[in-house]
């Protein structure tokens, strides 16, 4: 985009903001009213113009996937961090808006045979609201910490943008419900980044279960990683420090409670603080509970009883305050019993094991499909069998559905139901409740006002859903 067009857009923002009595570039904590716009579905001959909101660890994967899609043009990168290191699952990567811009420019320059040093294929932003104000952007890839997902997704939906939102989709059950309602009202395409649904191993496992390969399902065992991992290598630096230059800490916190900057929270280690996420229960629970729901055919509902929860919780006042070691049980209305526990050392990121009649079972994880007896996993579908939604590329599926208007493989309502299971489990563990009875239709607990209060969390300052 040219300098002239950027200035024109800013002039438009200034004039529009003045009309409603608000500043043009809205300071953090002064959220503007969102102008509602209808979603645009590009013609097959047009490219989807996409903006990346958040360019840290996971954006290295999803951002490159969108760059590699010839039907997509990445035109903007937004991040409250200008540029720094310590991203990635071992702190080995860089991140921030300037890094994202460099990746975009290098990719398109190489593709077109140009010098990346002088290329300018995308704009950079610190504030996501400037991105949503652009009429020429069709879709956004939200790859921010969990506490921002609801505000950003709801405002993006109101602005008519199609949304790819990373998992865990929401911070609370109430946030997820608000997101699902806003997306339905706006009619935009939404894909939750629960990419295991786009894996043949998980789809095959769920089809076998749904078609009775193990008989009636009696039990599901879900294995999740546990503990607090020092993703960035900065986990020991938990005392307050000066905010690094180029990092808008106030805007990073946004709707979360205010606290002093600590390197141990950013990047990625924020996942171990309950103000921003739910620990491993929501991190990998978002993935494996999603597959559990798919295999049981319960995408529109959830368990009705949570019980026998056990957890090792950090001491009061700890910065990393999510459950470390944990286990709990759940039950569906049809009697299916679910056991959730820590994945063993050789299980990697864990998975889901469906157990049926006569010692028959199916286990699925990333790159893994096992069964007992072994021949069960070799069963081929026959006429009349349940065939599940097939996607072999999660980002590609999102792009397909923007053009067609069809539902994605993991739409917002499905994502909401899956992550709600993790949120409810965390409520039980944090309250130390022996049992919680859940009404999936009303999305409320039965006779437990204390637990009901934890279905939502207040947003700081003027931020609202």
N, C-alpha and C positions, 0 to 999 in steps of 0.2 A: 504494500500500500504506500502511495506517495505521501510526502510530507504535507502537501496541500490537502489531500483527502483526510489525513489525520487531524489537521487543524479544523477542517470543516466539521468533522464529527464532534470534536471537542466544543466547537462553537454551538453546534446543535444541542449538545448536552447542557451547556451553560444556559442557553435560552430556555430550554425545557425546564431545567431546575429552577430558574428564576420565576417561571410561571407558577410553580407550586411552592415558592418560598424556600428552596433548598439550595445549598451550594452545588457547583458543577461537579467537582471531584469530591465526592462525599467522604469526609473523614471517617476513620474507623469509629463505630459506635453511633453512626447517624444514618441508618439505613433508609433509603428513599422508597417512595411508593413505586411499585413495579408497573410499567405500562403493559397491559395485557395485549398480546399479539397472537394471531393464529399461526399455527405451525405451517411451514412451507415444506412441501414434498417435491424435491427436484425432479425434473424430467429425466428419463434414462440417459439422455445425452449430456446432462449437466453433472458437474462434480459437486459433492457435498463439501461445504466449507466448514471446517471443524476447528474448534479451539480447545487446547489442553488447559484445564484449570488444575493446577498442582503439577509440578514436574520434579518428582522425587524418585523414590525407589521403584514403585510399580509402574510409573510412567515410562521407565526405560523399556518395559515390555509392551504395554498397550500403545504408547506413543509411536514406537517403531512399527507396530502392526498397522496402525492407521497410515503411517507414511508409506508403507509398502503396498497399500491398497490404491490402485490406479483410479478408483472412483472417488477418492477423498483428497482434498487439498487442505493441509494444516496451515491455517492463516494466523494463528495467535497462540501465544503461550503466556499464561498468567500464573504468578507465584508470588507470595509475600516475601520470599527469599530471593535476593538478586543472584547470588552464586556462592556455593560452598561445597565442601566435601563431606565425607562420612555417611553418604547415602548407601543403599544396597544392603544385602543381608549379612555382610561382613564389614560394612563401612568402607567398601572399596570403590564407590562411585561418587561422581559429582551430581549436583542437582541445583534447582533454582531456575528462574525465568531466563537468565542469560545463557545458561547451559542448554536449556530446551531450545532456545532460538538457534544456538550454534548447531545443534543436532539437525534441526529442520533445514537450516541453510546449507549445511554440508550435504545433506541427502539430496535436496532438489538441485543443487549446483552440480553435483556429480552426475545426476540423471540427465541434466541438460548440457553438460560439458562446459560449465562456467566456473569461474574462480570463486570458491566459497568465501574468500576474504572480502570480496566486494558484493556478495549476494545479499539480498534482503527480501526473503519470501514471507516473513511473518512479523507481526508486531508483538511487543511485550507489554504486560500489564502487571501492576501490583494488586489492583482491586478488581475482583471478579465482576463487579457491577458494570464496569466499563465494557467488559466483554459482552454481557447480556444486552447492553444498549445498542450493539451493532446490528443493524438490519441485515447485513450481508453474511452473518454467521448462522448456519443451519443447525449445528449440533455442538455439544460440549462433552468432553471426557473429564469427569470429576474424579480426580485422584488425590484428594486431600485427606487429612485425618478425619476420623468418623464424626467428630462433633460438628463438623461443617456440612455434612452431607444433606441434612434436611433443609436447612436454609438455602443452600445453593441450588439443590434440585427443585425445590418448590418455586423459587424465583425464576429458574431457567424454564420450568414448565409454563409459568405465567407469561414469560417472554416468547413463548412459542419455539423453544429450542428442544431438539431431540437430545436424549440424555443417556450416556453410558456412565454408570455410577459404580465405583468400586465397592467391594464388600469389605467389612460388614456394612450392609446398606444403610443402617440407621443406628443411632445411639440409644434410643428407647423405643418401646412399643408404640407410644403415642406419636413419636416422630415418624415412624414407619407408616402408621395409618394416615397421617397428614400428607406424607409424600405420595402414597397410593391414591388418595382422593384427589390431590392436585393434578397428578398425571392423568387420571381418568377424565377430569373436567377439561383439561387442556387438549386432550387427544394427541399428545406427543408420543413418539416411540421411546421406550425405556428399556435398557438392558442392564441387569445387575451383573457385576463382574464375577459371578460364580461360574467360572469357566469350566468346572468339572462336568457340567452338563453337555459341553461340546467335546467330550472325550468318549471314544468308542468303548473303552473299558467300563465306564460308569453306565453308559446307555445300555450296553449289552446286559450288564448285571441287573439293571432295573427291569428290562424287558423280560428276562428269565423269571424274576420274582413275580412280576405282574401276570405272567402266563402260567403260573403254577408249577414251575420246574422243581420247586422244593416243597410243593404242597401248600397248605395253609401256613402263613407266616405266624409264628408264635412269639419270636423274640428277635430283637435287633440289638446288636452290640456296636456302639460307636466308640472309636478310639481317637483321642485328641492329644496333641502335644501339650505339655504342661511346663510350668516354670516361668521365669523371667529371663529372656535372652538379651544379651547386650549387643543388639543389632549394629549400632553405630560405632561401638568402641568407646563411647563417651559416658557409659553408664555409671562410672564412679564419680563423675563431676556433678553431684547433686546439690551443691550449695549455689546460692544466687551468684551470678556473674553479670558484668555489663553486657548489654545486648550487642551482638556483632553488627558492624557496619553493613548496611544493605539489607537488614532483616527487620521487617515490621512485626515485632513481637506482639504488639497490641492487636493488630489485625489477625495474626495467627491464632490468638486466643479467641477472638470474636465472641460468640455466644457462650463460651465456657467461663467458669469463675476466674477472676483475675488472680494472677500470682506473678512473682518475680521470675525473670528468665533463668532457666537452668539448662546447661548443655545436655544433661542426662535425659531431657524430654524430646529433643529434636536433633537429628531426624529419627523417626520410626519408633524409638523407645517410648514415645507417648502411648503406645498400645498397652502399656502396663499401668497406666494411670486411669482411674475410673471416670475422671472428668472428660476424658477424650475418647475412651474406648472401653472394652470389657475384658481385656486380657485374652488368653488363649481360648476361653469359652466362646467368645464371639469371633475371634480371629479364624480359627479352623472349625469352630462350630458352624459358622456361616457356610462353609463348604460341605461338611459331612452331614449336618442336619438337612441340608438341601437335598442331598442324594437320598437320605433316609425318606424324606417326604415323597420324592419322585418314585422311589421303589414301592412305597406303600400306597401310592395313588391318593395322597392326602394334601395336595398342593393348596387346597382351599380351606384347610382347617389345621388341626394340630392336636397334640396330646391334651388330655383333660385332667391329668393328675401328675404332679411332680413330688417326689418324696425321697427319703433316705439320702439326703445330701450331706456330703462330707467335704471339707476343704481346709487347707492350710492357708490362713490369711496373714498377710504381713502385719506388723504391730501398728497401732494407731499412730497417725502422723507420717507414715512411710510414704515416700514419693511414688514408689511402685507399690500400689495398694490393691491390685487385682489378685484373685485366687491363684496360688501356685499349683500345688498338688490338689486334685479334686476328683470326686465321683458323685454320681447321682442317678436316680432312676425316674422313668416316666411311663405313663400308660395311656394308650389311646382308647376311645370309646368302644372299639371292637375287641378290646382285650389284648392287643399287641403290647408286649412289655419291652421296654428299652432300658439297657444298661449303658451308662456312659462312664468311661474310665480313661486313665492315662495310657497313651500308646507306649508300647515297649521299645527298648533301645533299637531293635532291628526293624521297627515298623515305620520309621521315618515320620512323615506328617500324619500317620494314622489312616483311618478309613472306616468303612461300615461293613458289618457282617450280618446278613439276614439268615435266620435259622428257622427251618420249617419242620415238617413231619419226618419221622424215621431217620433222625440224624442227618438230614440233608441240609446243606447250607451253601451260601454264596458270599464270598468276600471280595470287595473291590477297593482299590486305592489307586494312586496315580501310577499308571503303567502296569497295574496288577489286576488280574481277574482270576480268582481261585474258587474251587468248589469241592464239595464232598457229597457223593463220589465225584471224581475228576471229570467223568464224561458229561456231567450236567452242564459245564461251561461250553461244551461243544454242540449243545442242542441248537438246531437251526429253526428259525421261525417258520410256521406253516400258515396256510390260509386261515384267516379268521382270528389270528393272534393279535394281541395288542402290539402296535408299533408306535414307539415313542418318537417325539419330535427329534429329527436328525439335524445336527449341526456339527461340522468338523472344524469350525473356526469361529470363536466367540465374537470377535470384532467384525468379521465378515458378515455374520448373521445380523448384527446390529445395523450394518450398512444396508444389507438386503431389505430389512424391514422398514428403514426410513423411506426407501423408494416405493415399497409395496403397501405400506400401512398395516401389514399383518403383525401379529404379536411376535415378540422375540422368544427365544428359547427359555429365557429367565426374566419375565416381565416383572414389573414393580410389585404386583399383588403377591406373586409367588415368592419373590425375595423377602417381602415383608413377613409372610407366614413362616418362612424358614428361620430368619434371624430372630423373630419373636421367641422362638423356643430357647435360644441362647440367652436372651434378655430375661426371660422368666426364670431360667435356671440360676442366673446370677443373682436375681432378687432373693430366691430361696437360700442360696449360699451366704449372701451378705447378711440376711436377717437371721440366719440360723434356724429357719423354720423346719419342723419335722415333715410337714406336708403342705402343699398348696394345691387347691382345686381350681382349675382354669376352665372358663367358658369361652371357647374359640369364636362363637358367634357374637357374643357381646364384647369380647376382648376385655374381660374383667375377671377378678378372682371371686370365688364364692365365699362370702362372709368374711373377708379379710381386708379391712380398710387400710391397715398399715402397708400391706403389700400393694394395694391399688395405688397408693401415693407414689410408689416407686416406678410406676409405668411411664411416668413423664418426669422431666427435670426442667426447672425454669431456665429461660435464656437470659443472659446478662444484658443489661442496658436496653437499648431500643430494638435489639434483634428480635424478630418474631417470625412465626410460621404463617 
